[in-house]
Amino acid sequence: QVQVVESGGGLVQAGGSLRLSCAASGRIFSINAMGWYRQAPGKQRELVARITTGGTTNYADSVKGRFTISRDNAKNTVYLQMNSLEPEDTAVYCCAAEVVAPTTLRAGVYWGQGTQVTVSS
């Protein structure tokens, strides 16, 4: 099995910063990509940022220039540095890891439980 665990959420005032971390562990041959998604109340889940093993990144337009995703491949860990936070960033942030299994060499997506980020105005 694969475990994905997030940390770093919390309450912050508008304009502040938070750093989220996400670590994948367990039966992992390799990880193709890791990403952060968020879901606000009454809204659909959306991609925030994603990074591949090679370092290719993509961001939602709403966070470009404010959020930075980075990755430590040796630790199977991804980080999301969030600056200039806005109340509209309030959501549950979930991490997803695209993991290749060691026995089948097939990729599957594993999700963490999520961490709450609340930005007050």
C-alpha angles and dihedrals in degrees: 000000000000125000124202117191127184130197140170106066124133148118120311136164121250110279092030131115139238133181121213124199130197127187127190121203141165130055099009127153093174141329118235097191143343128207148174124236130180137202124195122197111284093007135100122256112266136191113254102178139337134193130192128214088260092054100255109151137193129186139193110256090240093063102037111126092016105059128051125193121202136170141210104206093189090058097037086234133138128194133202116202108198118194133174090024118200131201087249088066090067108121146106107282117211129190123219127195123197099214129189110215117231097227103040100024086221121137124235134173119243123191134207125224093255136241126239119240116189122183116193122206 
